[in-house]
């Protein structure tokens, strides 16, 4: 499956909190598909033993890395920590991905392929139609409506502004001031997209199918879509002031 794509220069970052139902299967699946790739699990002190399971698997997978944090510090800070970890090393392509199989590991290759000619590739739920499985209509309406609203307010030409399945090039991450990322929830995704777009870097969306998690507990609370919507005004205001 490797084609000629640079999997050996690629790092998938997966934040975890209580993912004991999924983490072993995800690790096995990713390395079965992409044995040359590297994987960083960032665990926020899961009480269910997620980090311990990762440690057990490290003897089988030399490209499996673990960062343990002291508590549940949030999605945004986990990714920022992972990005800094990646930039301290020689990775050229850095992925964001969920542990719960809502993002299909087989699509990593599609994102990496598109990243050969783009700075940020987004696995999009809303390009070429709505591509979400098993979401309640109300949640779908909120998410899709927030995406339309975000495009209207900011002008960003991205249909899925809050999606969390992405591939950044090293160039894109180095263009960001990671110490000035202010979002920590799901508006974190919007902030990164907006800042990369504002710098004139190339963004491409590739269609994926998003599956609602099958095992474990959902991390999505009812307020996160609204959090993303309110973040839009702050980002637009900061851009107007030239302080992005």
C-alpha positions as CSV (number, residue, x, y, z in Angstrom):
1,X,0.0,0.0,0.0
2,X,3.0,2.3,0.4
3,X,3.0,3.4,-3.3
4,X,5.8,5.9,-3.3
5,X,4.4,8.0,-0.5
6,X,6.7,9.1,2.3
7,X,5.1,7.2,5.2
8,X,8.4,7.0,7.0
9,X,8.3,10.8,7.3
10,X,4.8,10.8,8.5
11,X,3.4,11.0,12.1
12,X,-0.1,10.4,13.1
13,X,-1.1,12.1,16.4
14,X,-4.0,10.6,18.4
15,X,-5.1,12.2,21.7
16,X,-6.7,9.7,24.0
17,X,-8.8,9.8,27.2
18,X,-10.4,6.5,28.2
19,X,-10.0,4.8,24.8
20,X,-9.2,1.3,26.1
21,X,-12.0,-0.1,23.9
22,X,-10.3,1.2,20.8
23,X,-6.6,2.0,21.2
24,X,-5.2,-1.5,20.6
25,X,-7.3,-2.1,17.6
26,X,-6.4,1.3,16.2
27,X,-2.7,0.8,16.7
28,X,-2.8,-2.6,15.1
29,X,-4.9,-1.3,12.2
30,X,-2.6,1.6,11.4
31,X,0.6,-0.4,11.5
32,X,-0.9,-3.2,9.4
33,X,-1.8,-0.6,6.8
34,X,1.3,1.6,7.1
35,X,4.2,-0.2,8.8
36,X,6.7,2.6,8.0
37,X,4.6,5.3,9.6
38,X,5.0,6.7,13.1
39,X,2.3,7.1,15.6
40,X,2.2,9.3,18.7
41,X,-0.5,8.6,21.3
42,X,-1.0,11.5,23.7
43,X,-2.9,10.3,26.8
44,X,-4.4,12.6,29.4
45,X,-4.0,10.2,32.4
46,X,-6.9,7.9,31.4
47,X,-8.1,6.0,34.4
48,X,-9.1,3.0,32.3
49,X,-5.5,2.0,31.5
50,X,-5.2,3.4,27.9
51,X,-1.6,4.5,28.4
52,X,-0.6,1.1,29.9
53,X,-2.0,-0.7,26.9
54,X,0.1,1.5,24.6
55,X,3.2,0.8,26.6
56,X,2.6,-2.9,26.3
57,X,2.3,-2.6,22.5
58,X,5.5,-0.5,22.1
59,X,7.7,-3.6,22.2
60,X,5.9,-4.8,19.1
61,X,5.9,-1.5,17.2
62,X,9.2,0.5,17.3
63,X,7.4,3.5,15.6
64,X,4.8,3.7,18.4
65,X,5.4,6.7,20.7
66,X,3.6,7.7,23.9
67,X,3.2,11.1,25.6
68,X,1.6,11.0,29.0
69,X,0.1,14.1,30.5
70,X,-1.0,14.6,34.1
71,X,-4.7,15.2,33.5
72,X,-7.5,15.9,31.1
73,X,-6.1,19.1,29.6
74,X,-8.1,19.3,26.4
75,X,-7.9,18.4,22.7
76,X,-6.2,21.6,21.6
77,X,-3.4,21.5,24.1
78,X,-2.8,17.8,23.2
79,X,-2.4,18.6,19.5
80,X,-0.2,21.6,20.2
81,X,2.1,19.4,22.4
82,X,2.1,16.8,19.6
83,X,2.9,19.4,16.9
84,X,5.9,20.7,18.9
85,X,7.1,17.1,19.5
86,X,6.9,16.5,15.7
87,X,8.7,19.7,14.8
88,X,11.6,18.8,17.2
89,X,12.0,15.7,15.0
90,X,12.3,15.2,11.3
91,X,8.6,14.5,10.4
92,X,7.4,16.2,7.2
93,X,3.7,15.2,7.4
94,X,1.7,15.4,10.6
95,X,-1.8,14.0,11.0
96,X,-4.6,14.6,13.4
97,X,-6.9,11.6,13.9
98,X,-9.4,10.3,16.4
99,X,-9.0,7.0,18.2
100,X,-12.6,5.8,17.9
101,X,-12.6,4.8,14.3
102,X,-14.9,7.7,13.3
103,X,-11.9,8.4,11.0
104,X,-11.2,5.5,8.7
105,X,-7.5,4.6,8.9
106,X,-7.6,3.6,5.2
107,X,-8.1,7.3,4.3
108,X,-4.6,8.3,5.7
109,X,-3.2,7.4,2.4
110,X,-5.6,9.7,0.5
111,X,-4.7,12.6,2.8
112,X,-0.9,12.0,2.5
113,X,-1.2,11.8,-1.3
114,X,-3.0,15.2,-1.4
115,X,-0.4,16.6,1.0
116,X,2.3,16.2,-1.7
117,X,1.0,19.3,-3.4
118,X,-0.8,21.1,-0.6
119,X,0.1,22.6,2.8
120,X,-3.0,21.4,4.8
121,X,-5.3,18.6,3.8
122,X,-8.7,18.2,5.5
123,X,-10.7,15.0,5.5
124,X,-14.0,16.6,4.7
125,X,-17.4,15.4,5.8
126,X,-19.2,18.0,3.6
127,X,-17.5,17.9,0.2
128,X,-19.3,16.0,-2.5
129,X,-22.4,15.9,-0.3
130,X,-22.9,15.2,3.4
131,X,-20.8,12.1,4.4
132,X,-21.7,11.3,8.0
133,X,-23.0,7.9,9.2
134,X,-25.2,7.5,12.3
135,X,-25.5,11.1,13.5
136,X,-28.9,12.4,14.9
137,X,-30.5,14.9,12.5
138,X,-30.2,17.7,15.1
139,X,-26.5,17.2,15.6
140,X,-26.0,17.1,11.8
141,X,-28.0,20.3,11.3
142,X,-26.0,22.1,14.0
143,X,-22.6,21.0,12.6
144,X,-23.5,21.7,8.9
145,X,-25.1,25.0,9.8
146,X,-22.1,26.1,11.8
147,X,-19.9,25.3,8.9
148,X,-22.0,27.4,6.5
149,X,-22.0,30.2,9.0
150,X,-18.3,30.1,9.5
151,X,-17.6,30.3,5.7
152,X,-20.0,33.3,5.5
153,X,-18.4,35.3,8.3
154,X,-14.8,34.5,7.6
155,X,-14.7,33.9,3.8
156,X,-12.6,30.8,4.3
157,X,-13.2,28.5,1.3
158,X,-13.4,25.3,3.4
159,X,-16.6,23.4,3.7
160,X,-15.7,21.3,6.8
161,X,-14.3,23.9,9.1
162,X,-14.3,21.9,12.3
163,X,-13.3,18.4,11.1
164,X,-10.5,16.7,13.0
165,X,-9.0,14.4,10.4
166,X,-6.1,16.3,8.8
167,X,-2.6,16.2,7.4
168,X,-0.3,19.2,7.9
169,X,2.9,19.7,6.2
170,X,5.9,20.7,8.3
171,X,5.8,24.0,6.4
172,X,2.2,24.7,7.6
173,X,2.9,23.9,11.2
174,X,6.1,26.1,11.2
175,X,4.0,29.0,9.8
176,X,1.8,28.9,12.9
177,X,2.9,30.4,16.3
178,X,1.8,27.4,18.4
179,X,2.2,29.4,21.6
180,X,-0.5,31.8,20.4
181,X,-3.2,29.2,19.7
182,X,-6.1,30.3,22.0
183,X,-8.7,27.6,21.3
184,X,-8.8,24.3,23.1
185,X,-12.1,22.7,22.2
186,X,-13.4,21.9,18.7
187,X,-13.0,25.5,17.6
188,X,-9.3,24.6,17.7
189,X,-9.7,23.1,14.3
190,X,-11.3,26.2,12.9
191,X,-8.5,28.4,14.3
192,X,-5.8,26.3,12.7
193,X,-7.6,26.3,9.3
194,X,-8.2,30.0,9.4
195,X,-4.7,31.0,10.4
196,X,-3.2,28.7,7.7
197,X,-5.6,30.1,5.1
198,X,-4.8,33.7,6.2
199,X,-1.1,33.1,5.5
200,X,-1.9,32.2,1.9
201,X,-1.0,28.5,2.3
202,X,-2.7,25.9,0.2
203,X,-5.6,24.0,1.7
204,X,-7.4,21.1,0.1
205,X,-10.4,19.1,1.2
206,X,-10.6,15.4,0.3
207,X,-13.9,13.5,0.8
208,X,-14.1,11.1,3.7
209,X,-17.0,9.2,5.4
210,X,-17.3,10.0,9.1
211,X,-18.6,7.2,11.2
212,X,-20.1,7.9,14.7
213,X,-18.0,6.0,17.3
214,X,-19.0,2.4,17.9
215,X,-17.1,1.7,21.1
216,X,-16.4,3.9,24.2
217,X,-17.9,7.2,25.2
218,X,-18.3,10.2,23.0
219,X,-16.2,13.2,24.0
220,X,-18.5,15.7,22.2
221,X,-20.5,17.9,24.5
222,X,-23.5,19.9,23.5
223,X,-21.8,23.3,23.5
224,X,-18.8,22.6,21.2
225,X,-20.6,23.7,18.0
226,X,-21.5,27.0,19.6
227,X,-18.0,27.4,20.9
228,X,-16.7,27.1,17.3
229,X,-19.3,29.6,16.1
230,X,-18.3,32.3,18.7
231,X,-14.6,31.7,17.9
232,X,-15.3,32.9,14.4
233,X,-15.9,36.5,15.5
234,X,-12.7,36.6,17.5
235,X,-10.6,35.2,14.6
236,X,-12.1,37.7,12.2
237,X,-11.5,40.6,14.6
238,X,-7.9,39.5,15.2
239,X,-7.3,39.3,11.4
240,X,-8.7,42.8,10.9
241,X,-6.3,44.1,13.6
242,X,-3.4,42.2,11.9
243,X,-2.8,40.2,15.1
244,X,-3.4,36.7,13.9
